Amino acid sequence: MITHEPNPLYLANTARYETMQYSRCGNSGLLLPKLSLGLWQNFGGVDSLSNAQELLFTAFDSGITHFDLANNYGPPFGSAESTFGSVLKQHLKPYRDELIISSKAGYDMWPGPYGIGGSRKYLIASCDQSLKRTGLEYFDIFYHHCMDNETPLEESMQALDHLVKSGKALYVGISSYDPEQTTKAVNILKSLGTPLLIHQPRYNIFDRWIEDGLTDVLLDQGVGSIVFSPLAQGLLTDKYLQGIPEGSRASRSELIYLNNSDITESKIAKIEQLNNLAKSREQTLAQMSIAWTLNNKAVTSCLIGASKKEQILDSVKALNNLSFSEDELANINKIANS
């Protein structure tokens, strides 16, 4: 005879809001946690559902209220949204109004000419599909995932505006747009009556392209930002200090964002110097790297990824020391540019 509940209801940590820090997103009324959880990897159909569930619970128990998805996250495409939807339905639904859930469309998703880009047809159809996979009535934020130079920017922004006015999204964002494109997007959306809430660019100690004009645009226009790849796909950790571990992401030559060509003697020397600086701050290199991104006044939140709950808990500890001296910042710049 069953004497216990086979699927006990998840009860969130009652102290989850006591230590997490929150920042206002641009000129909006929305507060985002300084750390958000990205579901780009480790939440696909090929991954462990129980581990994905544990990652989501650990994040929310730590005060991370923002979960970031995209239509093509997996693998296979769409499966990260389905995984999240399953956990939401079984455990997180009572907390829906405490959560910020975002998704995106722009990259390749389904066959044919209507499954990629920035057309009105693709963006609206993709949002509809993503809502079904997650089981949501609306997304808190829906992004155009990447600029599509073959579609008029006006059409893409009108599609985002439609999603807000039809109740399918509360806010809209863009990802990886350059400064000029961002300014145009801001102005188009403003004319439509739907402000641009947020921009999601790649940013870390080794990749600072947003400092070449984009951060100025965001600050001038009152647009928030959430930065991804703060650890440069694992480079900004102690993982590669002794070389490339067998089976690691960097050991594979076919990967686009990080492969064995990225791990050079010069890069390892930089990582060692940064690691020593982190130790002097009583932080791990990963913690210092996360804190460094949040030191940029244009950054609202830092998007972290994780394959195990300990990585989330370690990232949260970065918030214990977000201050940098002028000498520390100068030293980081010197190391990165050497």
Residue pairs with C-beta under 8 A, 6 or more apart in sequence:
7 90
9 91
9 94
10 57
10 90
10 91
10 92
12 57
12 60
12 61
12 95
13 60
13 61
13 62
16 60
16 61
16 62
16 63
17 63
18 63
19 62
19 63
19 316
19 319
20 33
20 34
20 35
20 62
20 63
20 64
20 65
20 316
20 319
21 33
21 34
21 319
22 31
22 32
22 33
22 34
23 31
23 32
23 34
23 224
23 300
23 301
24 30
24 31
24 224
24 300
25 31
25 32
25 197
25 198
25 224
25 300
25 301
26 197
26 198
26 218
26 221
26 222
26 223
26 224
26 300
27 195
27 222
27 223
28 171
28 195
28 197
28 222
28 224
30 100
30 171
30 197
30 224
32 65
32 66
32 100
32 224
32 226
32 300
32 301
33 63
33 64
33 65
33 66
33 301
34 294
34 301
34 302
34 319
35 62
35 64
35 290
35 301
35 302
35 304
35 315
35 316
35 318
35 319
36 64
36 66
36 67
36 68
36 100
36 226
36 301
36 302
36 303
36 304
37 55
37 56
37 59
37 64
37 66
37 67
37 68
37 303
37 304
37 305
37 306
37 312
38 68
38 228
38 303
38 304
38 305
39 52
39 67
39 68
39 69
39 73
39 80
39 83
39 84
40 68
40 70
40 73
40 80
40 228
40 305
41 73
41 305
41 307
42 51
42 52
42 55
42 305
42 306
42 307
43 52
43 55
43 73
43 79
43 80
43 83
43 84
44 73
44 74
44 75
44 76
44 79
44 80
44 83
45 74
45 75
45 76
45 79
45 82
45 83
46 74
46 75
46 76
46 79
47 83
49 83
49 86
49 87
51 307
51 308
52 83
52 84
52 87
53 87
53 91
54 309
55 306
55 308
55 309
55 312
56 67
56 84
56 87
56 92
57 91
58 309
58 312
58 313
59 67
59 306
59 312
60 92
60 95
60 99
62 312
62 313
62 316
63 316
64 312
64 316
65 98
65 99
65 100
66 99
66 100
66 101
66 102
66 226
66 301
67 84
67 99
67 100
67 101
67 102
68 102
68 200
68 226
68 303
69 80
69 81
69 84
69 101
69 102
69 103
69 104
69 130
69 134
70 80
70 103
70 104
70 105
70 107
70 143
70 145
71 77
71 78
71 81
71 103
71 104
71 105
71 109
71 126
71 129
71 130
71 145
72 78
72 107
72 108
72 109
73 79
73 80
73 81
74 80
77 109
77 110
78 109
78 129
78 130
78 133
81 103
81 130
81 133
81 134
82 133
82 134
84 101
84 134
85 133
85 134
85 135
85 136
88 96
88 134
88 135
88 136
89 135
92 99
99 140
100 140
100 141
101 134
101 136
101 139
101 140
101 141
102 139
102 140
102 141
102 142
102 143
102 173
103 127
103 130
103 134
103 139
103 142
103 143
104 142
104 143
104 144
104 145
104 175
104 200
105 122
105 123
105 126
105 127
105 130
105 142
105 143
105 144
105 145
106 116
106 117
106 118
106 123
106 143
106 144
106 145
106 146
106 147
106 148
106 175
107 116
107 145
107 146
108 115
108 116
109 115
109 116
109 122
109 126
114 121
114 122
114 125
115 122
116 122
117 148
117 150
117 151
118 144
118 147
118 148
118 151
118 153
118 155
118 156
118 159
119 148
119 151
119 155
119 156
119 159
120 155
120 156
120 158
120 159
120 162
123 144
123 156
123 159
123 160
123 163
124 159
124 162
124 163
127 139
127 142
127 163
127 168
127 169
128 168
130 139
131 137
131 138
131 139
131 168
137 167
138 167
138 168
138 169
138 170
139 168
139 169
139 170
140 169
140 170
140 171
141 169
141 170
141 171
141 172
141 173
141 197
141 198
142 160
142 163
142 168
142 169
142 171
142 172
142 173
143 172
143 173
143 174
143 175
143 198
143 200
144 156
144 159
144 160
144 172
144 173
144 174
144 175
145 175
145 176
146 175
146 176
147 153
147 174
147 176
147 177
147 178
147 181
148 156
153 181
153 184
153 185
153 188
154 188
157 185
157 188
157 189
157 192
158 188
158 192
160 169
160 172
160 189
160 194
161 172
161 189
161 192
161 193
161 194
163 169
163 172
164 170
164 171
164 172
164 194
165 194
171 197
171 198
172 189
172 194
172 196
172 197
173 196
173 197
173 198
173 199
173 200
174 181
174 182
174 185
174 196
174 199
174 200
175 199
175 200
175 201
176 200
176 201
176 202
177 185
177 199
178 213
178 214
179 212
179 213
179 214
179 216
179 217
182 196
182 199
182 214
182 217
182 218
182 221
182 223
183 217
183 221
185 196
186 195
186 196
186 217
186 221
186 223
189 195
189 196
190 196
196 221
196 223
197 223
197 224
198 223
198 224
198 225
198 226
198 300
199 214
199 218
199 223
199 224
199 225
199 226
200 225
200 226
200 227
200 228
200 303
201 209
201 210
201 214
201 225
201 227
201 228
202 209
202 210
202 227
202 228
202 229
203 209
203 210
203 227
203 228
203 229
203 230
203 293
203 296
203 299
204 227
204 229
204 230
204 231
204 232
204 236
204 289
204 292
204 293
205 232
205 236
205 274
205 289
205 292
205 332
205 336
206 232
206 235
206 236
206 336
207 229
207 232
208 336
210 225
210 227
210 298
211 296
214 298
215 225
215 296
215 298
217 223
218 224
218 225
218 298
219 297
219 298
224 300
224 301
225 298
225 299
225 300
225 301
226 299
226 300
226 301
226 302
226 303
227 293
227 299
227 301
227 302
227 303
228 303
229 257
230 236
230 289
230 290
230 292
230 293
230 302
230 303
230 304
231 237
231 286
231 289
231 290
231 304
232 258
232 289
233 249
233 250
233 257
233 258
234 240
234 248
234 249
234 250
234 258
235 250
235 258
235 262
235 263
235 267
235 271
236 271
236 274
236 285
236 286
236 289
237 284
237 285
237 286
237 289
238 271
238 275
238 284
238 285
238 286
239 245
239 248
240 248
240 250
240 263
240 268
240 271
241 268
241 271
241 272
241 275
243 263
243 268
244 250
244 251
244 260
244 263
245 251
249 255
249 258
249 259
250 258
250 259
250 260
250 262
250 263
251 260
252 259
252 260
253 259
253 260
253 261
270 335
270 336
270 338
271 285
273 335
274 285
274 288
274 289
274 332
274 335
274 336
275 285
277 288
277 328
277 331
277 332
277 335
278 284
278 285
278 287
278 288
278 289
281 288
281 321
281 328
282 321
283 291
283 317
283 318
283 321
284 314
286 314
286 315
286 318
287 314
287 315
287 317
287 318
287 321
288 318
290 302
290 304
290 315
290 318
291 318
291 319
291 321
291 322
291 324
292 324
292 332
293 299
293 302
294 302
294 318
294 322
295 322
295 324
295 329
304 311
304 312
304 315
306 312
306 315
324 332
